[in-house]
Amino acid sequence: MSLQDFLSMGGYAQFVWPSYGLVMVVLIVNFVIPIRRQAEIEQNLKRARRQAGGGLS
């Protein structure tokens, strides 16, 4: 099996490679969104503590 045979995926490359790309996008989004959301929540908590007047941080 050559590299060209692998990349052509037996004639189904037009379906396989976009599917791999879509899966990678979903995995990256599922990794990034919770991290950004956690940072946003932490900022909101710090702001609420400052407004309450009793924050240590």
LINHULIN-V673224 format. One record per residue. SS is DSSP state (@ for helix, = for strand, . for the rest). BURIAL is 1 if it has 9 or more other C-alpha atoms within 8 Angstrom, else 0. D_CENTER is the distance of its C-alpha to the mean C-alpha in whole Angstrom. Layout:
{{SS & BURIAL & D_CENTER} {SS & BURIAL & D_CENTER}}
//
This chain:
{{. & 0 & 34} {. & 0 & 33} {@ & 0 & 30} {@ & 0 & 30} {@ & 1 & 31} {@ & 1 & 28} {@ & 0 & 26} {@ & 1 & 28} {@ & 1 & 27} {@ & 0 & 30} {@ & 0 & 30} {. & 0 & 27} {@ & 1 & 25} {@ & 0 & 24} {@ & 0 & 22} {@ & 1 & 21} {@ & 0 & 19} {@ & 0 & 17} {@ & 0 & 16} {@ & 0 & 15} {@ & 0 & 13} {@ & 0 & 12} {@ & 0 & 11} {@ & 0 & 9} {@ & 0 & 7} {@ & 0 & 6} {@ & 0 & 5} {@ & 0 & 3} {@ & 0 & 2} {@ & 0 & 4} {@ & 0 & 4} {@ & 0 & 4} {@ & 0 & 6} {@ & 0 & 8} {@ & 0 & 9} {@ & 0 & 10} {@ & 0 & 12} {@ & 0 & 13} {@ & 0 & 15} {@ & 0 & 16} {@ & 0 & 18} {@ & 0 & 19} {@ & 0 & 20} {@ & 0 & 22} {@ & 0 & 24} {@ & 1 & 25} {@ & 0 & 26} {@ & 0 & 28} {@ & 1 & 30} {@ & 1 & 31} {@ & 0 & 32} {@ & 0 & 34} {. & 0 & 36} {. & 0 & 35} {. & 0 & 32} {. & 0 & 32} {. & 0 & 29}}
//
